[in-house]
Amino acid sequence: MKYHNTIFNQLLNMLPRYRFEQSVKSTQANRYTKHFTAWNQLLVNLYAQVSGKKSLRDIETGLKMQQNSWYHLGLTNAVRSTISYANNKRPYQIAENTFYHLLEKCKDVTPKHKFRFKNPLYTLDATVIDLCLSMFPWAKFRKRKGALKIHTLLDHRGTIPSFIVITDAKQHEVKVAQNLFLPVSLDSIITVDKAYVDFQWLYGLKQRGVYFVTRAKETMNYRVVGQQEVNSSKGLLADKEIMLTGFYSCQKYPEKLRLVTYYDRDNDKIYEFLT
């Protein structure tokens, strides 16, 4: 009989089984479990994801159609009540630990970015996902609208997320960022948009030895304390050293900042970047 290495089997070979079982053991996730183990739960959820299943009933029906293959996966029972109970009761730390082990594995094989500088480059941003309020009442955003917000730290070495945090849509980006410990090394560069311009948070990054680049707000009060020569042929208009002069902002960020003015010829716009 000819052996066929299925796509699903190739996905399973990528999973760090040993690390997964360590997480299961440390969380006692298989305690009192006779058949549907944490590994079986992972297999079922992975199958549901790659096959685009939309409900527990859909998952159960699809698995029953493939029941002849259960032996190879180690499955003995996969009814929707059991799947639902496992998804509700098993510790989330198992999936979290598996994600970070996979992340390290992906970093070794993904292509690196082509920027000339050597510093690790990240982007921190958030996006709103609209939901049907009648189906997801817990995600109430406005009077007749449901939504959640996904906060992502994107590693540009291979363009893969270092982490994803999901909150309700009312959570402001910088408020979430203030409560996160960003898993980045010294000399890393984090790019953010204006929503993250909170000088206390930015100063915290600076104190950790992490660089940041963001857009300067038009209302920012400052005084110029120095200026560097610029190459106007590359669109640079100014490269200034500044000190904040706002009553609160100068207390939150008491050191020098760099303000770079750039002219975008393609769009005929002038941008000011703060770093």
C-alpha positions as CSV (number, residue, x, y, z in Angstrom):
1,M,0.0,0.0,0.0
2,K,1.5,3.3,-1.0
3,Y,1.9,5.9,1.8
4,H,0.5,9.3,1.3
5,N,1.9,12.2,3.3
6,T,-1.2,14.4,3.6
7,I,-1.1,18.2,4.2
8,F,-2.7,17.6,7.6
9,N,0.1,15.2,8.5
10,Q,2.7,17.8,7.4
11,L,1.1,20.4,9.6
12,L,1.2,18.0,12.6
13,N,4.9,17.4,11.9
14,M,5.5,21.1,12.5
15,L,4.0,21.1,15.9
16,P,6.4,20.8,18.9
17,R,4.8,17.6,20.4
18,Y,7.3,17.3,23.2
19,R,6.9,21.0,24.3
20,F,3.1,20.6,23.9
21,E,3.1,17.6,26.3
22,Q,5.2,19.5,28.8
23,S,2.6,22.2,28.9
24,V,-0.2,19.6,29.3
25,K,1.7,18.0,32.2
26,S,2.4,21.3,33.9
27,T,-1.3,22.5,33.7
28,Q,-2.7,19.0,34.4
29,A,-5.0,19.4,31.5
30,N,-5.4,15.6,31.0
31,R,-6.4,15.1,34.6
32,Y,-9.6,12.9,34.8
33,T,-9.5,12.5,31.0
34,K,-10.2,9.0,29.6
35,H,-10.4,9.5,25.9
36,F,-10.4,13.1,24.6
37,T,-7.0,14.3,25.5
38,A,-5.5,17.8,25.0
39,W,-3.7,16.5,22.0
40,N,-6.9,15.2,20.5
41,Q,-8.5,18.6,21.2
42,L,-5.7,20.3,19.3
43,L,-6.1,17.9,16.3
44,V,-9.8,18.5,16.1
45,N,-9.4,22.3,16.3
46,L,-6.7,22.3,13.7
47,Y,-8.9,20.1,11.5
48,A,-11.8,22.6,12.0
49,Q,-9.6,25.5,11.1
50,V,-7.9,24.2,7.9
51,S,-11.2,22.8,6.6
52,G,-13.2,25.9,7.3
53,K,-15.8,24.4,9.7
54,K,-18.3,26.9,11.0
55,S,-19.9,25.1,14.0
56,L,-19.5,22.3,16.4
57,R,-22.1,20.3,14.5
58,D,-20.2,20.9,11.3
59,I,-16.9,19.7,12.9
60,E,-18.6,16.5,14.2
61,T,-20.2,15.7,10.9
62,G,-16.9,16.2,9.0
63,L,-15.0,14.0,11.4
64,K,-17.6,11.2,11.1
65,M,-17.1,11.2,7.4
66,Q,-13.4,10.7,8.0
67,Q,-13.8,8.1,10.7
68,N,-11.6,5.6,9.0
69,S,-8.7,7.9,9.5
70,W,-9.2,8.3,13.3
71,Y,-6.9,5.4,14.1
72,H,-3.9,7.3,12.6
73,L,-4.7,10.4,14.7
74,G,-5.4,8.5,17.9
75,L,-9.0,9.7,18.1
76,T,-11.7,7.5,19.7
77,N,-14.4,10.0,20.4
78,A,-15.2,13.4,18.9
79,V,-18.8,14.5,19.5
80,R,-19.7,18.1,19.7
81,S,-20.5,18.1,23.5
82,T,-17.1,16.7,24.3
83,I,-15.3,19.3,22.0
84,S,-17.3,22.1,23.5
85,Y,-16.5,21.0,27.1
86,A,-12.8,20.7,26.3
87,N,-12.7,24.1,24.6
88,N,-14.4,25.7,27.6
89,K,-12.5,24.0,30.4
90,R,-8.9,23.3,29.2
91,P,-6.3,25.9,30.2
92,Y,-5.5,28.5,27.5
93,Q,-1.8,28.4,28.5
94,I,-1.4,25.2,26.5
95,A,-2.3,27.0,23.2
96,E,-0.3,30.1,24.3
97,N,2.9,28.1,25.0
98,T,2.5,26.1,21.7
99,F,2.1,29.4,19.8
100,Y,5.4,30.8,21.2
101,H,7.3,27.6,20.4
102,L,6.0,27.7,16.9
103,L,6.9,31.4,16.6
104,E,10.5,30.6,17.4
105,K,10.5,27.8,14.9
106,C,9.0,30.1,12.2
107,K,11.6,32.8,12.9
108,D,14.4,30.4,11.8
109,V,12.8,29.6,8.4
110,T,11.1,32.8,7.4
111,P,12.9,35.2,5.0
112,K,14.5,38.2,6.6
113,H,13.7,41.8,5.7
114,K,15.9,43.7,3.2
115,F,16.4,46.8,5.2
116,R,20.0,47.9,5.6
117,F,20.0,48.5,9.3
118,K,20.6,45.5,11.7
119,N,18.1,46.5,14.4
120,P,15.0,44.2,14.8
121,L,12.0,46.0,13.4
122,Y,8.5,45.8,14.7
123,T,5.1,47.4,14.1
124,L,2.5,47.7,16.8
125,D,-1.0,48.4,15.6
126,A,-4.6,47.6,16.2
127,T,-7.6,46.9,13.9
128,V,-11.3,46.8,14.5
129,I,-13.3,43.7,13.4
130,D,-17.0,44.3,12.9
131,L,-19.4,41.7,14.4
132,C,-23.1,41.1,14.2
133,L,-24.4,42.4,17.6
134,S,-27.4,40.0,17.7
135,M,-25.0,37.1,17.4
136,F,-22.2,38.5,19.6
137,P,-24.0,40.6,22.3
138,W,-20.8,40.5,24.5
139,A,-19.0,42.6,21.8
140,K,-21.2,45.7,22.0
141,F,-19.4,48.6,20.5
142,R,-22.1,51.2,19.7
143,K,-25.9,51.2,20.0
144,R,-26.5,48.9,17.1
145,K,-23.0,47.7,16.3
146,G,-20.7,44.9,17.7
147,A,-17.0,44.8,17.3
148,L,-13.7,43.7,18.8
149,K,-10.2,45.1,18.5
150,I,-7.1,43.1,17.6
151,H,-3.8,44.5,18.9
152,T,-0.8,43.0,17.0
153,L,3.0,43.3,17.3
154,L,4.3,42.4,13.9
155,D,7.9,41.2,13.5
156,H,9.2,42.3,10.1
157,R,11.7,39.5,10.0
158,G,9.4,37.3,8.0
159,T,6.3,39.4,8.7
160,I,4.8,37.3,11.4
161,P,3.1,38.4,14.6
162,S,5.0,38.2,17.9
163,F,1.7,38.3,19.8
164,I,-1.9,39.2,19.3
165,V,-4.2,40.6,22.0
166,I,-8.0,40.7,21.6
167,T,-10.0,43.3,23.5
168,D,-13.4,44.9,23.1
169,A,-13.5,47.6,20.5
170,K,-13.8,50.4,23.0
171,Q,-10.3,49.8,24.4
172,H,-7.9,52.6,23.2
173,E,-4.7,51.4,21.6
174,V,-2.3,53.1,23.9
175,K,-4.2,52.0,27.0
176,V,-3.7,48.4,26.0
177,A,0.0,49.0,25.1
178,Q,0.6,50.5,28.5
179,N,-0.4,47.2,30.1
180,L,1.7,45.0,27.8
181,F,5.3,43.9,28.2
182,L,6.5,43.9,24.6
183,P,8.7,40.9,23.9
184,V,11.5,42.8,22.1
185,S,15.2,43.0,22.6
186,L,17.4,46.0,23.3
187,D,18.0,48.2,20.2
188,S,14.8,47.1,18.6
189,I,12.7,49.6,16.7
190,I,9.0,49.8,17.1
191,T,6.9,51.8,14.6
192,V,3.5,53.1,15.7
193,D,0.9,55.5,14.5
194,K,-0.4,58.7,16.2
195,A,-2.9,56.7,18.4
196,Y,0.1,55.5,20.4
197,V,1.6,59.0,21.1
198,D,1.6,58.9,24.9
199,F,4.9,60.4,26.1
200,Q,4.9,58.5,29.3
201,W,4.7,55.2,27.4
202,L,7.2,56.3,24.8
203,Y,9.6,57.4,27.6
204,G,9.2,53.9,29.1
205,L,10.4,52.4,25.8
206,K,13.4,54.7,25.7
207,Q,14.4,53.7,29.2
208,R,14.2,50.0,28.2
209,G,16.7,50.8,25.3
210,V,14.0,50.4,22.7
211,Y,13.7,52.8,19.8
212,F,10.4,54.1,18.5
213,V,9.3,55.9,15.4
214,T,5.9,57.6,15.1
215,R,4.0,60.5,13.5
216,A,4.2,63.8,15.4
217,K,0.8,65.4,16.3
218,E,0.1,68.9,14.9
219,T,-0.7,70.1,18.4
220,M,2.6,69.1,20.0
221,N,4.4,72.0,21.7
222,Y,8.2,72.0,21.6
223,R,11.3,74.1,21.2
224,V,14.3,73.3,18.9
225,V,17.6,72.7,20.7
226,G,19.7,71.4,17.8
227,Q,19.6,70.6,14.1
228,Q,21.4,68.2,11.8
229,E,22.3,68.6,8.1
230,V,20.0,66.8,5.8
231,N,20.1,65.4,2.3
232,S,17.3,67.2,0.5
233,S,17.7,64.9,-2.6
234,K,16.1,62.1,-0.5
235,G,13.1,64.2,0.5
236,L,14.4,65.3,3.9
237,L,13.5,68.8,4.8
238,A,14.7,69.0,8.5
239,D,16.3,66.9,11.2
240,K,15.8,68.6,14.6
241,E,16.6,67.9,18.2
242,I,13.7,69.1,20.3
243,M,12.5,69.4,23.9
244,L,8.8,69.2,24.8
245,T,7.4,72.4,26.3
246,G,3.8,71.3,27.2
247,F,3.1,71.3,30.9
248,Y,2.4,67.6,31.2
249,S,4.3,66.3,28.1
250,C,7.7,67.7,29.3
251,Q,7.2,65.9,32.6
252,K,6.4,62.6,31.0
253,Y,9.3,62.9,28.5
254,P,12.0,65.1,30.1
255,E,14.7,64.3,27.5
256,K,15.5,65.2,23.9
257,L,13.5,63.9,21.0
258,R,14.3,63.9,17.3
259,L,11.9,65.4,14.8
260,V,12.4,64.5,11.2
261,T,10.5,66.4,8.4
262,Y,10.1,64.5,5.1
263,Y,8.5,65.5,1.8
264,D,6.7,62.7,-0.1
265,R,7.0,63.7,-3.8
266,D,4.7,61.0,-5.0
267,N,1.7,62.2,-2.9
268,D,2.8,65.8,-2.5
269,K,2.6,65.6,1.3
270,I,4.9,66.6,4.2
271,Y,5.3,64.3,7.1
272,E,6.8,64.8,10.5
273,F,8.3,61.8,12.3
274,L,9.1,61.7,16.0
275,T,11.8,59.4,17.3
